[in-house]
């Protein structure tokens, strides 16, 4: 198994860290706020068939940002991914987006359809596609307000309660932070990513224009959780069936081999 090569790319307002491994058609795996490390288990499983590209979104992990107060707007992040794909040198590419990365992927294919061969949008947490959109908006705003008034630990607790996801506060964030990286990621996520991602409104006209190239996906064990419900609602809005992947919101970590097999099959069918 070859180690991924690491690269730095200067883009307007940021410097992006990205990694490349494998050979074959390009497949970008993107998250938000999760960076390349979150795909460390599944990326090698796909590298026999694909040139796998992973990256750290601007302001997270090893990617720097010039203005730390800049919000993580999906359209800006989509432009970053577009530039990474162009730097790798092959478009259109397959794109798998997880969580906020799925929202980035939706913005990417809507804005730059010629850059994406197939988008698999796995559990994009789009509050405003739900039937109870205003209640979902209020819930997200309450999480943000909790962060502003009571800090990271309370915000993670409120996030878990609202989404139904089993996400306890990262160890030590209340009194003795486990690491500066954990705190920095949580601070940027709640302060500059949560609302811009969850309240993003996709360009449905553009998405319908790319048709079957958008595959909306959800986990088999995350049914009833917020991002799985938003995935179902998005699929309904697009008039497409939802595709099930093994595991839950992070099934590519917990069930990586089975997850990779399903992803490989979907991309093969899309060729």
N, C-alpha and C positions, 0 to 999 in steps of 0.2 A: 504494500500500500504506500503510495507516494504522499508526502506531506503537501498541503496546499501552499501555493505561492501567495505571498502577501504583497499588497500594492497600496499606494496612496494616490488619491486623485483630488486635485484642487478644483472646487466648484464655487460658484458665487456665494460667498458668505460662510464657507465651510471647507474642511479638508476631510475627505472620506477614506476610511480604511476598508478595503475589500479583499477577499480571498478567492482563489480559483484553484480547482482540482479536477482531475479526470479528463475525459476526451469524449468527443461526440457533439451533438447539438447542445447549445447553451440552455441551461436551466438555472434561473435565478431563484433562490430561496430567500424571502424577505420577511422580516418581522418588524414590530414596533410596539413597545419600546425595546423588545428583544433584538439583540444583534447577532452576529455570526456565530457566537458561542452556542446559542440555542439550537443550532442545526448541526452541531459537532458529531452527533450520533448518526443522523440519517444521511448527511452529505456523502460520507464514504460509501454508503450502500448504493448510492445513485451514480457514483463517479465512474463505474465501468461502462455506463451507457451514455452519460452526459458530461459535458463540461459544466461543473457545478460552481455557481457564483454565489457567495454570501457576503454580506456587508453589515457594518454598524451604521445605523441612521445618524444623521448629523446631531451632535450634542450628546450622544450616547457612546459608552465604552471607549473605543480608540478613535472615534471620529470626533473632531473638534468643530466648534461653531464660533464664529466671530462675535455674534450678539447672543449672549446667554438668555436674554429675555425674548428671543424670537420664538413664536409658537411653532409647534410641529404640524404645520398645515399640510394635509395630504397632497395638494397640488405641488408644493415645493419639494416634498419628498419624492413625488413621482418624477419630477425633473432630475433629481439626484440619481434615481435608479436609471433613468434614460441615459444619463451621462456615463454611468458605470457600464451599462451594456455596450455603449458605443466605444468605450475604452477597451473592453474585452474584445470587441471587434466583430461581433456577429449579431445582426438583427435581421428578422425578428427572432425573439427568443421565447422559450417557455418560461412562465413565471408562476411560482407557487407563493402565495402570500398568506401568512398566518396572523389572525387577530388584527391589530392595527396595520400590519403589513398587507393584509388582504384589502384594507381600505386604500392603502397606497397603490396596490395593484389595480384597483378599480379606477382610480384617478389616472394611472399610467395608461391603461388601455383606452380610456375615454379621450385622453389628450394626445396620445401618441400611438394610434392603433397599428401603424406600420412597424412598431417596435416589438409587438407581442404576438406570438404565434398562438399560444393558449394561456389563459389565466385561470388558475385554480384558486378561488377565493375561499379560504377555510375560516369559517366563523368570524366574518367581519362584524364588529360590534357597533352596528349602525342604529342608534336609538330611534331615529325619526322614520324608519321604515316600518316600525311596529304599529299595530292598530291603536295601541295606547301611547302614541308618540309623545304627547305632552306630559304624561306621567313619567315616561322614560327620561324625557329631558329634565324634568324636575329632580328625578333620582340622581342623575349625573351631576347636576348642579349642586345637589346636597353633598355629594362626595367631595366635590371641589371646595365647597364652603367648609366642610369638616377639616380638610387638609389645611386651609388657610387659618382656621381658628384653633385647631387642636393638634396638628402635626401629622407626620407620616403614619405612625402606628394606628391612630384613630381613623385615618383615611382608609387604610387597608382593611380595617374591620368593617367600615361602612361599605366599602367596595364589595367585600365578600358577602355581606348581608343582602345587598341590593342585587348582585348578579347571580347569587346562588352558587358561586364557584368556591371551592374549598381552597381559599387562599388566605392563610393566616399571615399576620404581619411578619416581614422578614426578621429573622432572629436579631434581637438586640436593638431594634430601631427605636424603642422607647427610651432606653437609658444608656446602653453601651453599644453603639453601632458595631455590627459584625465587621464592616469594612466601609471605607469611604465610598467605594464604588456602589454598594447597595444603597446607601443614602443618596448619592448623587443621581442614580437612576430613578429612585422613587420621587425625589424632589422634582426632577425634570418631567417625569411622567405626569404627576398630579398637577404641577404648576403650569406646564406648557404643552401637554399632550392629550390629557384625558378628554377635555371638552372639544378640542379641534377634531379629534378622531371620532368620538361618539356622536357628535352633532353634525358631522359632515353629511352633505346631501349629494349623492352621486348624480351624475349627468345621465339620466335614464334614457334619454333620446340617443346619446352616443353609445351607450351600452347595448341598447337594442340593435343598433346599427352594426355591431360586431358579431351579433348572433351567437352561434354555438361555440364561439371561441372563449366564452366566459362559462366556467364550471363553478357553481356555488356548492360548497361542501360543509358538512357538519359532522361532529363526532357521534359514534354509536353510544357512548356512555355519558355524554353531556346534554342529553335531551332535557329540556326544561330550564337549562341555564341560559342566562341572558344572551351570550354571543351565538349560541346554537339557535335560539328563537329568532334572533335577528337574521341569521342565515336563511332560515325557513321563509321569513317574510320577504327577504330580498329575492329569493328564488321565485316566490309567487309573483312579485312585482315584475320580474323579467320573463315570466311565463315558462320557466324551465324547472325540471325536477331537481331536487337536492340530492347530491351524491354523498353517501356515507363513507367515512373513513374510520378505521379502528381507533378505539380510545376516545379520549375527551378533547379538551381545548388544546392540550399539548400532546396529542397522540403520537406525533412524530418523535417524541422523546420516550414516552412510556411503552409504545408499541411500534418501535421504529422499523423493524423488518417487515411486519405486516403492512404498515403505513406506506413504506417505500414500494411494496409490491402493488398496492392499489394505485399510487401515483404513477408508477411506471406504466400500468395498464391504461390509465386514462390518457396519458400523453401519447402512447402508441396508437390508441384509437383515434386521436386527433390529427395524426399525421396525414 
